[in-house]
Amino acid sequence: MAKRDFYEILSLSKGASEDDIKKAYRKMALQYHPDKNPGSKEAEEKFREATEAYEVLKDPKKRQQYDQFGHAAFDQQQGGFGGGFSGGFDISDALRSFMNDFGGDSIFGDMFGSRRGRGRSSSGGTRGNDLQIRLRLTLGEIATGVSKTLKVKHEEKCGTCNGTGSKSSKRATCRKCNGAGRVQHVANSFFGQVIQEALCPSCHGQGTTVDDPCSACRGNGRLPEQSTVSVDIPAGVSEGNYLSVPGKGDAGVNGGPSGDLIVLIEEEKHDFFERHGIDIYCEIPITFSQVALGASIMVPTLDGKVSLKIPAGTQSENIFRLRSKGLKVLNGSQMGDLLVKVQVKTPEKLSKEMKDLFEKLSALEHK
């Protein structure tokens, strides 16, 4: 399927200023962010698409290339310039890009920490991959907040070679790319001659190679491990929220920093309550006599039962609001409410005495 025009995606003209581009993207990103649209694949795709467009148009060099050659400027198969998204721009890339530019808008605020890029560090090493893990929470855990201990499989620095991948703990500058980690060559396309850039096939972007591979890790510098990570989940999280645990992803390569662990929140369906934002909802069966005469009934909440007064003459499907018996707003003090819908239950079997009483009531109603 043909890709949409980047300017069209952000509802911009080609003469848009850098400030216009930033404002347009921020508006779209906040509208379609996965945190605000949990479970929506359509919103996720719009968020990813808008972020990909922004990543190109915010960069003057990339924008110039795009204005001249369109999407082909970043298509490696057609001899593109490189610097685009030849490996595919997925939702993880989009979230990372958004956090880099607009991290203050995160639903978790400072809990995310700094989202570091995947590139090489100043020491020449390559940053490790971020890892994702899904964490299912009950409504009770969401109401109070909870601490969880997670088991995480990841790549850990090899202790034998200290992460270098080399028996002698020495790495040599890659001869093919001279340490740059990327190689360029001129390619011919229907646009003419263009420069194609890609990861160096010899060092895989690291800039260095190993002549004497470590026997323990076979030159990788890392070994698979499983460790435990403790995370504190605040009250009020929602399906689709996520938090980042810095440095708990895969270890970096050749002295690079470790990636992060991204914890994605999922909600377990409750047997009795339904969640509506910070409010929760339930339905309670009630008898004819209780709604006609009035009554006090006991209603379950997330922290025990409370008494609810039913006024005489209440109609079936009336909704009562119990203040501050819902969920806490995330990172705030506001509390939601418990909404209780009463449903008058018609008795399926009547004793003789009950039948006589209803017949008397019917006679009185029709006088």
N, C-alpha and C positions, 0 to 999 in steps of 0.2 A: 504494500500500500504506500502511495506517495506521501512523503512527509509534508506537513502544512508549513506555510511561510511563517518564519519567526515573528515578523512584524504583525502579521494577521493574528497570531496566537495571543499577542499582548495588546491587540487593538491599537496599534501605533502606525504612524506613517514613517516612511524611510528617513524623513528629516527630523525625527524625534531627538531631543537632547538627551544627554546622559541622565539628567535628573528625571526626565519624563519616563525613561526606560526603567529606572529604579522604582519610581512611584507606581508605574503600571504593574510591574512584577510583584511588588510587595502587596498590592491590593489583591491580585489573583492568588498569590501564595497563601495569604491569610484566609481567603475565602475557601480554597480547596485543600488546605493542609489536612493530612490524614487524621490529626488529633481532633479536628472539628468535624470530620466526616468519617467516623469509624465504620469500617466494613464496606465503604463505597468504592468500588473499583473505578467507577467513572470519575469521581473526584480525585482519586489517586493518580489516574492517567493525566488529568488536566494539570495537576500539581507538577508531575514529572515533566510534561510537555512545556509548561510555562518556565520551569527552572532551566531546562535545556536551552530554550530560546534566550533566556536572560544571560546564561553563562557565555553565550556567543556575543550577544549585542552589547554587553557591558564592557567588553574588551575591545578597544579601538582597532587593534590589529586583526582580530578575528572578525570583527564587524566589517572591516574593509574587504577582507577575503570573501565573506558571505555576500556582501553587496555586489561583488564582481562575478562570483562563480556560483552563488547559491549553495545548496546542500552539498554539491559535488566538491566544494572546497575542503570538506572534512570527511570525505568518503575515501578510505584507504584503497578500496578496490578500484577506484577510478583515478588513482594517483593524486589524492588530495594533499593539502598542505600539511596535514597532521595538526595536533593540538586541539582537535575536536573530540569526538566520542566514538572512535573506531571500535572500541570494545563493547559499545552499547551503553546507553545512559539509563540506568534503572532507578527505581524508587529510592534505593539506599544512597546512590549518588546525589539524587535530588535533595533528600533530607540533609545530607552532609553539606551540600552547597548552601542550602537555606540557613543552616546553623552557623556557617562561617560568616555570612553577611548579616543575618538577623537573629543571632542567638538570643538576644534579649527578649524576643517575642515568644520564646519557648514556653510551653505550658508548665514545665517544671522549673523555669527560671534558672537560677545558678546551679541547680542540681546536675545539669548536664555537664558542667565544666567546659573546657575548651575542646572543640572538635578539631583535631589536627588532621592535616592532609595526609594522603597516601604516598606522597613523593619521598625523595631521598632527604635525609637529615643533613645538617651542616657537617656532621662527621663522615658523611659519605655512605652511611648505612641506609637501608630501606625500611620504612615503617611497616610493622606487622599488620595483618588484616584485622578489621573489626569483626567481631562475632556477634551473632544474634541468638537469643534464647527467648522462648515464649513462656510466660508465667501466668498460670490460671489462678484467679483469686475468687473467693466466695464473696457474696454481698456483705457478710459480716466482717470479713477482713478489710473490704473497701471502706466500710463505715468507720472502723477504728484505726486503720493503718496497721501495718504488720512488718515484722522482720522475717526474711526468708534466707535460707542457706541453699545455694544453687550448686549443682555439680556441672562443671564446665570442661569439655574436652578442647584442648588447644595445643598449639605448638610452643614448647618451652625451649629456652636457650640450652644448647648442649653443654653439659658441664665438663666433658672431656676436652673439648677444644675452645671452651669459653665463647662459643657462638661464632667462631671464625670459619668453621668448616674445614680448617687446615690442621694437620698434625703438628706443624711447627707454629701454629697460631699466626701465620703470616699469609696475607693475600697480595696478589700482584695486580698492578693496573692492567685492565683489559686492553689487549693489543688492538682489537678490532675497532673499539670506539674511543680509545685513549682516555678512558675513565669517565666519559660523558654519560654513559648508560643508554644512549640513543644514537642511532645512525641515520644519515640522510643520503638520499641519492636523487638524481634528476630523472623524472619519468615523463614519458610522452602520453598525452591524452587528447581528446577532441578539443580541449581548451588550449592546447599548446604544451609547452614544457612547464612542469610544475615540480616543486620540491616535495618529496615524500619522506616523512620522518616516522620511525618506528623504534620499539625497544630493541636494543642490541641483542642479536640471537646468541652471542657467545656468553655474555654475563647476565642476560635477562634483566637489564636495567640497573644492575648493582654497580657497575663501573669497575669491578674487580673480579678476578678469577682465582681459583685454587689449583695449585699444581700437585699438592700432596693431600688428598682428601682424608678427613678424619674417619677412622674405622667405625666409630660409634654412630655418627649421624650421616656417614657417606658423603660428606662435603656440604650437606645442607645447612649445618650450623644450628639446627633445631631438632627436637625430638617430640613425638606426641606424648602428651601428659593429660591427666585429669586432676583438677583441683576444685576446691570449694570456695565460693565467693558469697559473702554476706551482703545483702542489700536491705535497706530500709525503705519501705513503700509508704508514702504519706496517705492519710485518709483522703478520700474523694477522687481517686483516680478513676479513669474510664477505659472501656475497651478501645484499643488503638493508641493509648498513651504509651510512652516509652521513656526510659531513663538510661543514661550512659554511665558506666563504671570505668573511669579512665585507667588505661594500662592493664586491663584484665582480658584483652584479646590475645591474638597470636603474638609471640615475641618477634621483634624486628630482626632483620637480616644484616649481618656485618656491623653490629653495633647500633642499628637503628632503633627507635623507640617502639614499644609495644603498642598494638592496636587497642581499641576499647571494646568492652562488652556492652551490647545494646540489649536491654531487657524490655521486651514488648509485652504489654499488659493485655490479658484476656479475662473476660468475666464469665463465671459459671452461672448458668440460669438457676434462679431460686425457685423452689417448689411453690412458694406462697406469694412472694412479693414480686412486683414488676418495678423496674427502675425507669424514671422519667427525669433525666438530668440529676438534680440533687433531691428531687422528691421521690418517694416510693409510694406504690399503690397496691391495694389489696381489696378483695371482695369478701364480705361477711354475710352468711345466711342468717335470717331473722324471721320470727314467726308473725302470723297475723295479729295475735294478741299483743305482742311487743310493740309493733308499730301503731296499733290502735290506741293502746293504753299508755304507751311510753314505757321505757325501761332503761336500766343501766347494764351494759354488757362489757365483758372483758375482751380487749382487742390485743393481739400480739403486735409487738414492735421488734426492732432489731436488738433492743436491750431489755426485753422483758414485757410483761403484759401491763396494760393501763386500762382504766375505766373510761368508757365512752357513754355519755347520756344520750338516749334516743328520745326526742320529744314525742308526745302523743300526736297522732295524725301524720307521722312521717310516711312519705311515699316510697315505694320500691325504687331502687336505683338512685336515691338521694346520696350525695357524696358529702362526707364530713371531713374536716381538715384538722389534724392534730399537729399543732405548731411545733417546730424544731424536733420532730421525731423522724426526720429523713436523714439524708447524708450531709456531711460537711463539704463545703465548697473547697476545691483543691487549693492549698496554700492560703487559705483564708479562714475567717471565723464564722461566716454565715452558715446557717443550718437550713436544710430543706425540711419539708413537711411530710407527714404520712397522710395519704388520701384514702379514706375508707368508704367504699360503696356498699350500701346495705341492699341485699337482695331478699325480698320476701319469698320464703319457701312454702310452696303449696304442699300440704300433707298428702302423701300418696295413699295411705290407708287410714280410715277413721274408725275409732271405736264407736259403739252404740251411743255412749254418752256424748262423745264429741259430735256425732252426727245429729243427735237431738238438739244440741246447743246451736249448731250452725243452721238447722232448720228454723229454730226460734229466731235467730238473728236475721235470717232471710225474710221471715214473716214481718218482723219489725221494720226492715228496710223498705218493704213494699206497701206499708200502710199509707 
